[in-house]
C-alpha cells in the first residue's frame, strides 16, 4: 500500500479517450464514409427516368467504366484469341467460294490479320483507356470486313457475290460473343453495311440482282437486329450496375448508421468518453488477454472533489461543463491507444490501463491530477481547495493470479479512491495487488 504525492517522472503514456477499442481483441473493419442521400436519389432518378445515349452523368460514367473494366478486358482478350483462330477457319470457305483469290486470302488472313490480332491482344492487356479498348475491337472487325469484301470484289468466281453474306458472321460475333458497347458496335455495323453496299455495286454487272439484293438485305437486317440486341444488352448492363451501386450505397449508409448507433450506445452523451457498459465489456476483453499473456492490468478511479457542492453553488449547466472539462483532461493526459477512459457514474470516472504496472499507472494518475488542477476552474464551495480538483485511486492486478477478478480490481481501485479522499483529496492513492 502506498500514498503518493508522486514525482514528475512519468512512465509510458497510459491512457486514451472513450471511443478507443482494443485492436488485438476486437479489430474493426474499415468502413466507407457515410454516403450522401442525394447520391441514392440521383441513382433513383436515373433508374426511373433513364439516361440519354447510353451514357451516365460524368462521375457515374467514369465509375461504371472503371468497375466493369476488368471484366471487359478479360472478355476482349478471350475474344481476340477466338477471333484470330475463327477468322482463319474461313480459309475453307475462301477455297470453296473464291478459289481464284485463295492465295491472297491465305496471305491476308495468316500474315496480316492474325499478327494484327496478336498486336491488339498485347495492347489490350496493357491499355487502361476503356473507350480506346472498345474502339480497337471495332477496328479489328472493320479489318475483317475489308478482307472479306475485298476477296469477293477481286474474285471472278460465280459464287463470290453470295460470299458477301459472310459479313453477317462479323456482325453476330461482335454483338453476341464480344458484346461490344453500342457506340463502337454502331460504327462497326455502319462500316460493314457500307462495305457490303459498295461491294454489291462493284459486282452489279457480273452478278444477278436477284442474288445481290437478298445478300444485301440479309447483311442490313443482321446489322439492325444485332444493333438492337447490343443496345438492349448494354442498357440492361448499365441498369443492373446502377441497381447494384444503389444497393451498395444503401448498405454503406446502413453500416454507417449502425456504427454511429454502436458508438452512441458505448459513449457517455455528456462527456464523450466511454459509458459504463463499454467499460465493462472492454475490461472483460483486456482481462482475458492479460490472463493469457501474464501481464498486469491497472485501473484508476477518478472522482471530482466536492462536486455536489459545486453543482449547488454554480448550477447544473456549469456542473456539466465541469465534467466535460475533466473528461477532456483525462483524454488529453491518457492517450495510449490500447487503454480506455470512461464515465463510471455521476462525477466519477474510470481509466483501464492495459499491460501497465502500478508504478506507471500511479505516475499517469498523478499527471491527470495535475492536469485537472491546472484547469484552474473556480470552486468557491470547496472546503479543501479553491479550484476544482480530483482524487484518484489506483489498483493493479495480474489476472493470471489465483482468484483475481475484474470486480476485485475495481473494488481495490474504489477503496484506494476512498483513502485518497480520506487523506485530504486532490491526491493519488494506490494499492498494489498485482501479486
MIVEXDREN-72206 format. One record per residue: residue in one letter; x, y, z of N, C-alpha, C in turn. Coordinates in steps of 0.05 Angstrom, whole numbers, plus 5000, padded with zeros to 4 digits. Layout:
residues N
AXYZXYZXYZ/...
This chain:
residues 435
X501749765000500050005000501850245000/X501050454984502750694983501050934978/X501651154992500251404987502251584972/X501451714951503351854934502652154932/X504752304933504552574922505752574895/X507152354889508352264864510152464851/X512452364843514352534829513452594801/X514852764787514052834760515252654739/X516752444748517852254729515652074720/X515052074694512751924684513751694666/X512351474668512951244651511651294624/X511251074609509951094583507151214586/X506251354565503551464565501551244569/X499551274586497951054595495051094593/X493951204572491051234571490151314543/X487451344541486251424516483451534520/X482251624499479451724501477551494501/X474951554505472951344510472251174486/X472851264461471851114438473850904428/X476150884440478250704431477650424439/X478150224421477749944428480449804426/X480549574437483049424438483449284411/X485349374395485549274368485948974366/X487648864384488248574382485948404389/X484048504404481748344413479348384396/X478948624386476548674370477248854346/X478748744327479448914304476949004289/X476849254281474549354267475249394238/X473449294221473849324192473549624184/X475149714166474949984157472450024140/X470850204149468250254135468450494116/X467050494094467050734077465750964091/X466351214084464951434096462051434090/X460351554107457451564102456951694075/X455151574060454551674033452151854034/X452252074019450152264019447552154007/X445352224019442752124009442152223981/X443252453973442652553946443852373925/X445952223932447152043912445251813906/X443951703926441951493922439551613907/X438851863913436651993899437252033870/X439752103864440552143836440351873821/X441251663833441051393820438151313816/X436451363836433651303833432451463809/X433351713806432351873783433151743757/X435651653755436551523730435051263725/X434551113746433150863742430250913734/X429051123744426251183737425951323710/X427751513704427451673680429251593658/X431251423663433151343643435351543639/X437051493619439251673613439651673583/X440751893573440951933544443451813533/X443151693509445451603494447151393507/X446051233525447551023539450051143552/X449751373564451951503579450851613605/X452251553627451451663652452651943655/X451652093674452952353680455852313689/X457552493681460452483685461652283704/X461452333731462852173750461751883751/X459151853746457951583745459051423721/X459251553699460351423675463151323680/X464851493692467551423698467651183717/X465851183737465750973756464850713743/X462850733725461850503711464050373694/X465450533679467650433663469850303680/X470450423702472450323720471550053732/X469050043741468149803755467949563735/X467349613710466949403691469449353674/X471549503680473949483663475249213663/X475549093687476948833688475448623672/X472848613675471248413660471448463630/X471348723622471548783594474248703582/X476348753597479048683587479148373584/X478148233604478247943602476647843578/X474347953574472647873551473947943525/X475048183522476248263497478748093491/X480348023511482647863507481947583497/X479947463511479047193502477947203474/X476347413468475047433442477147483420/X479247633427481347683407482747433399/X483347263418484547003412482646833395/X480046833404478046683389477746773360/X477747043357477447163330479747083312/X482147103324484547033308484446743298/X483346563314483146283305480746243286/X478446353294475946313278476146443251/X477446683249477546823223479146663203/X481146513213482846353195481346103186/X479246013200477745783191476145853166/X475746113161474446193136476146133111/X478546053115480145963092478845733077/X477345573092475845353079473745473060/X472345673070470345803053471645953030/X473946073035475346213014476046012991/X476945782999477745582979475345492962/X472945482975470645392961469145612946/X469145862957467546072945469146262927/X471646312934473346492917476046352912/X475946122899478445972896480646122881/X479846302863481846452848483346652865/X482346712889483646902907484646762933/X484846502931485546352956488346422965/X490346462947493046532955493046802969/X491446992959491247252972489947232999/X487847063000486447023026488346903046/X490046713038491946593056493846803067/X494846973050496747183060495347383078/X492947473070491547673086490747573113/X489747323114488747213139491047133158/X493147003147495246903164497447103169/X498047263149500347443151499647733158/X497047803155496248073161494348083185/X492147943183490047963204490947833230/X492147593228492947453252495047603268/X497247703256499047873271497748123283/X495848233267494448473277492948403303/X491648173303490148093327491948043351/X494247923346496147883369497248153379/X497648343361498448603370496248743386/X493748703377491448803392491348683420/X491848423422491848283448493848403467/X496348453456498448563473497648843483/X496549003465495849283472493549273492/X491549103487489149093505489949013533/X491948843536492748753562494048973578/X495149183565496549393579495049663578/X492949673562491649933558489549983580/X489650223591487850303612485950523603/X485150513578483250713567480850563555/X478650553571476350383562475350443534/X475050703527473950763501475850683478/X478450713483480350633462480250333459/X480050183482479849893480477449813463/X475149933468472749863452473149943423/X474450163418474950253391476750053376/X478749943390480549753378479049503369/X477149423385475449193378473949243353/X472849493351471349563326473249573302/X475649673306477549683283478249403274/X478449213293479048933285476848823268/X474348883275472048803259472048933232/X472849183230472949323204475049193186/X477349123198479448983183478448723171/X477048573188475948313178473948363155/X472248573158470348633137471748713111/X473848873113475348953089476548713074/X477648533090478848293078476748123063/X474448083077472347913065471248043040/X470548303041469348433018471448462995/X473948513003476048532983476348282967/X476248052980476547792966474147752947/X471747832956469347802940469547972914/X470348222918470448412895472648322875/X474948232885477148152867476647892853/X474947722865474447452854472547472829/X473147302810471347272786469647022788/X469846882810468246642813465246702815/X463646532805460746572805459546582833/X460946462852459946452879460746692896/X462546852885463647082901461547272911/X459447352895457447532905455947422929/X455447162928454047042951455747032976/X458347042971460247022994460147273012/X458847493001458547733017456947683043/X455347473042453647413065455347333090/X457947273085459747213107460147443126/X459447693116459647923134457847903158/X455747753156453947723179455247593202/X457347423197458747293219460247503236/X461247713223462647923237460648073255/X458248133245456248273260455248113284/X454647863279453647693301455747643322/X458247613314460347573333460647823351/X460748053338461148303353458948343374/X456448263367454148313385453848083405/X453847833395453147613413455347503429/X457847503418460047383432461747593445/X462647793430464348003442462748203459/X460148213454458448403469459648683469/X460148783445461349053443459349263454/X460549483463458849703471457349813447/X455149943452453350023430454750213410/X456150413421457250623403459350503384/X461350353393463250233374461850033356/X459849883367458349693351456849833328/X455750073334454350223314456250313291/X458650403299460650473279461350233262/X461850003275462649763261460449673242/X457949673251455749583234455249763210/X455450023214455150203192457450153172/X459850113182462150063164461649803148/X460749593162460349333148458149363127/X455949503133453849533114454849693090/X456349903095457450063072459349893055/X460949723068462649543052461049353035/X458849263047457049073032455849223008/X454749463012453449612991455449682969/X457849772977459849842956460649602940/X461049372955461849132941459649032922/X457149042931454948962913454849152889/X455349412893455249592870457549532850/X459849462861462149402843461749142828/X460148962839459648702826457048682811/X455648912808453048912797452948812768/X455048852753455048772725455648472720/X456748342740457448062737455847882756/X454047992770452347832789449447912785/X447747712786444847772783443747942806/X442048132800440848292821439248122840/X438047912829436447732846438147602868/X440747592864442547482884443647702903/X444347932891445548142907443648262927/X441148302918439148432936438648262961/X438148002959437747852984440247853002/X442647842989445147843005445348113020/X444848333006445048593019442948623041/X440448533035438348553055439048383079/X440248143075440947973097443048113115/X445048243103447048383118445848613133/X444148773120442949003132441148923155/X439448713151437748613172439248513196/X441448373190443148273212444348503228/X445148713214446248953227444149083245/X441749103235439649233251438949063276/X438648803272437848623294440148613315/X442648593306444748573325445248843340/X444749063326444949323339442849353361/X440449263355438349273375439049103399/X440148863393440948683415443248813432/X445148933418447349063432446349293449/X444549453438443449673454442049573479/X440349363475438849253498440749133519/X442748993510444648873529446149073545/X447049283531448549493546446749643565/X444349703556442449843573441849683598/X441449413594440949243617443349223636/X445749213623448249203639448449453656/X447949683644448149933659446049953680/X443649873674441449873695442149693718/X443149453712443949273733446249383750/X448049513737450249643752449249863770/X447350023760446150233777444750113801/X443349893797441849773819443849653839/X446049533830448049433849449349663864/X449949883849451150113863449250233884/X446750253877444750353896444650173920/X444649913916444649723939447049763956/X449449793944451849833959451850093975/X450750303962450550563976448750534001/X446450403997444550374019445750204041/X447249994034448549824054450749974069/X452150144054454250304067453050504086/X450750634078449450824095448350674120/X447250434116446250284139448550204158/X450850124146453150054163454150294178/X454150534165455050774178453150854201/X450550814195448450874216448750684239/X449250434234449550234255452050294271/X454150384257456650454271456150694289/X454650894279454051124296452451044321/X450450864316448850774338450450614359/X452350454348454050294366455850484382/X456950694368458650884382457051034403/X454651114396452951254415452251084439/X451650824434450950644455453350584474/X455750634464458150584481459350834493/X458151064486459351324495457451464515/X458651604533457151774551456452034536/X453952094534453052314518454052584528/X454352614553455152874564458152924560/X459852734566462752774566464152664541/X462952484526464152374502466052144507/X466552074533468251844538466451594539/X467651364544466151114544464151114567/X461850974563459950944585460550694601/X458950644621459550424640459450154625/X457550124606457249874592459749814575/X460750014562463149984546465549914563/X465750054586468049994604467949704613/X465649604621465449324630466249134608/X465249184583465949004561468949014555/X470049254555472849294549474649164570/X473949194595475449074617475448774616/X473148664608472948364605474848274583/X475048414561476848344539479748364548/X480348594560483148644569483948434589/X482148364607482748174629483447904617/X481847814598482347544586485047544571/X485647754557488247754543490547764562/X490247924583492447944603492747684618/X490547534622490747274636492447084619/X492047094593493546914575496447004572/X496847274572499547374568501247394594/X499847384617501247404642501947694649/X500647884636501248174641499448284662/X499848534669498348664690496248864679/X494148894694492049094687491749284710/X491749544704491349744724488849904719/X487649994741485150154739485450404756/X484550624745484350874760481450934765/X480751004789478051114795478451414802/X477151584787477551874789474952004798/X475052164819472652294830473152594832/X471152754823471453044825470853124854/X472653254866472353324894470153524899/X468353464919466253644927464453734903/X463853544886462353614862459453694868/X458253564888455453644895455353934904/X457354014919457454294928457954474904/X459454384885459954544860457254584845/X455754364842453154384828451254574843/X451154544869449354714885450155014882/X452755064881453755334880453455464853/X454155314831454255434805451955344786/X450455134794448255044777449054804760/X447054664751447554414735448954474708/X448254684693449754734668452754764672/X453554914693456354934699457554674709/X455854524723456854254732457354074708/X455654084688456053924664458654014650/X459054284649461454384636463954294651/X463754284677466054194693466653904687/X464653734685465153454679466353424651/X465453584632466653564605469553654606/X470153854621472953944623474753724635/X473753594656475253374669475653144650/X473453074636473652854616475652924594/X475653174585477553264565480353244574/X480853314600483553284611484452994612/X482552824620483252534621484052434593/X482552514572483152424545485852534535/X486452784543488952904535491352784549/X490952724575493252624591493652324588/X491652184580491751894577491251834548/X493351774533492951764504493951494492/X494651304507495651054495493250904482/X493650824457491350714441490050464453/X491550314470490450064480488950094506/X488650334517487350384542484650524538/X483150554559480450664557479750844580/X478551074574477451254594474451244592/X473051234615470151224615468951364639/X466451424637464951544659463651314675/X464351294700463351074716460651134729/X460051384731457451464743457651724757/X455751904753455752164766458352314760/X459852394781462252544778464752364779/X464352104776466451904778467251794751/X469851794745470951694720472651454726/X473251294705474951064707476851054683/X479250954688481150904666482150624669/X482050464647483050194647485650204631/X487850114643490550134631491549854626/X492049784601492849514595495949484597/X496849244605499649174606501149404620/X500149484644501249714658501749644687/X504249654696504849614724503949844741/X503849804767502850004785504350264784/X507050254782508650494782507950674759/X507550554735506850714711504050824714/X502150664724499350764728499350984748/X500850954769501051154790502051424779/X504151414763505251654751503251784732/X501851624717499851724698497551854714/X496751734736494651854753495452124764/X498052144772498952404782498852614760/X499452534736499352724713496452814709/X494552634711491752704709490952904731/X491852844756491153014778492153294773/X494653314764495853574759494453714736/X493553564716492153674693489553804701/X487953664718485453784727485954024745/X487954004762488654234779489454474761/X490754414739491654624721489454764706/X487054654707484754784694484155044708/X484755064734484255304750481355384748/X479555184749476655234749475855304777/X474755544781474055644808471955464821/X472455404847470655234863470555354891/X469055574894468955714919467455564941/X465855354932464355204952465954974964/X468454934955470054714965471254794992/X471254615011472454675037475354575040/X476454485017479254395017480954554998/X479854624974481354774954479554984941/X480655184930479055394917478555344888/X479655124877479255054849478354764848/X477354684824476454414820478854224820/X478654014836480853814837479553534836/X481253334833480353054833481952894852/X480652684863482052484879482152224862/X484352084863484651854845485651614861/X484251384857485051134869486150954847/X488450824852489650654831490050384843/X489450174827489949904835490949744811/X492549544817493749374796493449084803/X492748924783492548634787493748484764/X494648244769495448054748493247854745/X491747854723489447674720490047384723/X492647304717493347024719493746934748/X493647134767493947064796491446904805/X491746734825489346584835487146764846/X484746694838482346834848482147124840/X483847224822483647504813481247534794/X479747754797477447804780477348104774/X476048184752475648464746474248614768/X472248484781470748614802472548684826/X474448494832476348544854478148784847/X478948804822480749024814479249294817/X476749304808475249554811474749614840/X474249414856473749454884476249564898/X478549454890481049554902481549844894/X481049914869481450194860479450374874/X477050274879475050434893475850484922/X477050274934478050304962480350504962/X482050494942484250684941483150974937/X481051004922479851264919478751364946/X477551184960476451264987478751365005/X481051225004483351305020484351585011/X484351624985485251884975483452114985/X480852064986479052264997479452305027/X479852085041480152095070482652235078/X484652235061487252355069487652635057/X485452765050485753045043484853125015/X484052924997483252984970485453104953/X484853144927486853244908489453094910/X489252834910491652664912491152394900/X493252244896493151974885493851774907/X492251564909492851354928492851084913/X494750914918495050674902495150424919/X493950204910494049934922495549754902/X497649624912499049424895497949154902/X496249044884495248774888495948594865/X498048674849498748524825499748244832/X500948194855501947934862500047784879/
